[in-house]
Amino acid sequence: MEEVKNNSGQALGIAALITGIISFILASIPCVGIIAIVPAIMAVIMAAIGLSQATRDSSPRGLNIAGLIIGILAFLLSFSQVFVGGKLIKHADKFPVEVRDAIKDIKRDVLKDLEDANVNIRVESDGDVVEIRASKQGSDEKVKQLEDLEKEKADTLPAK
């Protein structure tokens, strides 16, 4: 007598596998993965029911086991995002203050570096060379020299 193969639980195994894969993909997306908890639970439930039917009728259980494993992994991955999101929300009030303080520190350092900087400007045109060197020491004298040069060159520019 030939043994009859029964396909009990195979439809639930396929549904669990598809739902588990979809929920695993959703769970892998940061901040969106939390919504994968529901389909992951559905995949685990469908796989468990399909596995019990397949075991009862001695049917193949591979699809049900795969759906169960992927559903559990998707649930764990999705559920872990709840903790990550909770930590982010818990410390969210500190982020703007820390960022603002970092920006203030950078601004202060840049302004200090600019105040201490020496500036050298050299302009060459048709053999004429104008060179300006500015430093913190004697800056009033340099400003006066620059103003004198501007007045002198303004008078000698050709009219258009």
Buried (B, 14 or more C-beta within 10 A) or exposed (E): EEEEEBEBBBEBBBBBBBBBBBBBEBBBEEEEBBBBBBBBBBBBBBBBBBBBBBEEEEBBBEBBBBBBBBBBBBBEBBBEBEEEBEEEEEEEEEEEEEEEEEEEEEEEEEEEEEEEEEEEEEEEEEEEEEEEEBEEEEEEEBEEBBEEEEEEEEEEEEEE
